[in-house]
Amino acid sequence: MTASERLLAALRALLAHFSTLGPMAWLINFTLTFAVTAIAFGAGRLARRLALVGAHRLPGPADAERTVRAHRLARLAGWCAQAIANLAAILIIADIWSINLLAWTTTPAGGQVLAGLLRLALLLVAAVGAFELVGLAIGRMMGQFAERADEPRRRAQIATLSPLLRGITQTAIVIVATLMALSELGVKIGPLLAGAGVVGVALGFGAQTLVKDFLTGIFLIVEDIVSVGDIVRIGDSGGLVEQMTLRTIRLRDFDGTVHVFPYSEAQVLHNLTKSFSYYVFDLQVSYGSDLDAALSIMKRVGARLKSDPDFADKILEPIEVVGVDNLADSGVVLKARIKTLPLQQWSVGREYNRRIKLAFDEAGVEIPFPHMKIVMPERQIAELAGAKVN
């Protein structure tokens, strides 16, 4: 008997069975079917909620990464629970209508299919578990290393390396799990690996920029040129280093704009916050002001700012007043700088600017502003004067 003949025979037997059911049996079966379907749907929703609550209670720092991991685990657990509930509902509903769906599992082909599905399910659970456990273990291990680091710079470097190491390890787990799943489905992975090697060599020649991005990023991190949390400038853009991936560096600007640069395009990188920082002042005073008094006021304001408890920990050295730097069109430029901790130069500089403005006003030192002087030819002056006399 062919497969189509077996299918037609099964359909005829099913129709014959349905024709023997009375109205009360139809009503009871439909009621039970609706109840089982509702219970399966509700059980799936409840399982997703419980999985989300349980995922949020997983160990680890309360950060954005934990939130993403919790939602990912909750979705996966919810899908698995919903699939199990749906399968159970299908079997129960089939039993209600006297349909034996498990009969095919007693055949050799059905047993092999069922065993293969079970192995694939176990492989999926093991791969997901390894994926999440490795990510959690690397995060906690790198977090402990960062806590033990004495220098803030070393902690920033560890924070930069952590997502890179986690990404490489989890990618390897995904590749191994995919190959095992293909092998379970009967695909011979030996020729596949050989073909992948050839394709990898071809891609290596054709995607040299990607390789360059990867190697440049590794050297930037290993040589401690830049780390997550630094303020850097690349080309005409700058901002806080928010994330460093295997291929790109992402900067968050002051207005919230995200600038993404491949490492190969970050050939000239200006790090404004490595180890320490300077805030440089270019203050203008009028040509009629007492320059010695202005320089003395700048030193005095800098000393008071360094002795302020709110700024003492941010300033590393006393203010360095260089002196007269330029004779500009509107006034004399006085240059100075303050050495601060990384990322603190702007708060210190803003406070110093506020205090120096008040000190200059109190001492009568004039801060010039741009102005324009109109000089008319003598002939036009004489004509205007004659016109006024007439």
Secondary structure, DSSP 8 states (H G I E B T S, - for coil): --HHHHHHHHHHHHHHHHHT--HHHHHHHHHHHHHHHHHHHHHHHHHHHHHHHHHHTSSS-SSHHHHHHHHHHHHHHHHHHHHHHHHHHHHHHHHHTT--GGGGGGSHHHHHHHHHHHHHHHHHHHHHHHHHHHHHHHHHHHHHHHHH-SSHHHHHHHHHHHHHHHHHHHHHHHHHHHHHHHHHTT--HHHHHHHHHHHHHHHHHHTHHHHHHHHHHHHHHHTTS--TT-EEEETTEEEEEEEE-SSEEEEE-TTS-EEEEEGGG-SSEEES-SS-EEEEEEEEE-TTS-HHHHHHHHHHHHHHHHHSTTTTTTB-S--EEEEEEEE-SSSEEEEEEEEE-TT-HHHHHHHHHHHHHHHHHHHT-------------HHHHHHHHHHHH-
